[in-house]
Amino acid sequence: MVVHPRYPAICVESHSHNPLALVAAVREAMRLAHVENSEISRFSDQALTAPEPRRVREVCRSWVIVDENGHLD
């Protein structure tokens, strides 16, 4: 199943396996793209309440394009 992110024009590159580093990168990319603070907060709430790292990455991919170690998701 292909998931189309809410913000397909935003692409985040992540080299860390730490899901919190990915969340921080997505937040920064959203800020740089001038996404409203309320949307960034909404993303943060969803990502930071995810029960496991795999789910955190899924939440990130539902909001932006994620390139993890050269592999676009």
C-alpha positions as a Python dict, from the first residue, in 0.01 Angstrom:
ca = {
    (1, 'M'): (0, 0, 0),
    (2, 'V'): (140, 337, -103),
    (3, 'V'): (92, 614, 149),
    (4, 'H'): (72, 966, 9),
    (5, 'P'): (202, 1214, 264),
    (6, 'R'): (9, 1518, 372),
    (7, 'Y'): (302, 1739, 260),
    (8, 'P'): (453, 1568, -48),
    (9, 'A'): (670, 1870, -130),
    (10, 'I'): (865, 1821, 195),
    (11, 'C'): (1138, 1558, 184),
    (12, 'V'): (1339, 1467, 493),
    (13, 'E'): (1665, 1276, 484),
    (14, 'S'): (1750, 1072, 793),
    (15, 'H'): (2074, 890, 869),
    (16, 'S'): (1984, 797, 1225),
    (17, 'H'): (1799, 493, 1352),
    (18, 'N'): (1672, 702, 1642),
    (19, 'P'): (1303, 778, 1577),
    (20, 'L'): (1323, 1099, 1781),
    (21, 'A'): (1592, 1230, 1547),
    (22, 'L'): (1354, 1167, 1257),
    (23, 'V'): (1073, 1353, 1437),
    (24, 'A'): (1306, 1648, 1495),
    (25, 'A'): (1411, 1649, 1129),
    (26, 'V'): (1048, 1644, 1013),
    (27, 'R'): (957, 1928, 1249),
    (28, 'E'): (1249, 2139, 1122),
    (29, 'A'): (1161, 2070, 758),
    (30, 'M'): (800, 2166, 824),
    (31, 'R'): (912, 2491, 989),
    (32, 'L'): (1139, 2572, 696),
    (33, 'A'): (846, 2507, 459),
    (34, 'H'): (636, 2756, 659),
    (35, 'V'): (383, 2498, 774),
    (36, 'E'): (151, 2642, 1039),
    (37, 'N'): (254, 2586, 1400),
    (38, 'S'): (-76, 2414, 1473),
    (39, 'E'): (-1, 2154, 1204),
    (40, 'I'): (351, 2100, 1337),
    (41, 'S'): (205, 2049, 1684),
    (42, 'R'): (-49, 1805, 1547),
    (43, 'F'): (227, 1608, 1377),
    (44, 'S'): (437, 1611, 1695),
    (45, 'D'): (149, 1483, 1905),
    (46, 'Q'): (89, 1194, 1667),
    (47, 'A'): (457, 1104, 1631),
    (48, 'L'): (552, 1132, 1997),
    (49, 'T'): (259, 926, 2121),
    (50, 'A'): (333, 638, 1885),
    (51, 'P'): (394, 325, 2092),
    (52, 'E'): (700, 193, 1906),
    (53, 'P'): (976, 317, 1672),
    (54, 'R'): (825, 152, 1363),
    (55, 'R'): (501, 341, 1423),
    (56, 'V'): (689, 670, 1471),
    (57, 'R'): (843, 625, 1126),
    (58, 'E'): (500, 545, 979),
    (59, 'V'): (359, 865, 1125),
    (60, 'C'): (649, 1064, 980),
    (61, 'R'): (592, 907, 637),
    (62, 'S'): (224, 997, 656),
    (63, 'W'): (318, 1364, 686),
    (64, 'V'): (625, 1406, 460),
    (65, 'I'): (847, 1210, 221),
    (66, 'V'): (1116, 1032, 422),
    (67, 'D'): (1450, 929, 273),
    (68, 'E'): (1614, 695, 523),
    (69, 'N'): (1973, 618, 428),
    (70, 'G'): (1912, 682, 61),
    (71, 'H'): (1587, 482, 41),
    (72, 'L'): (1277, 688, -27),
    (73, 'D'): (969, 557, 148),
}
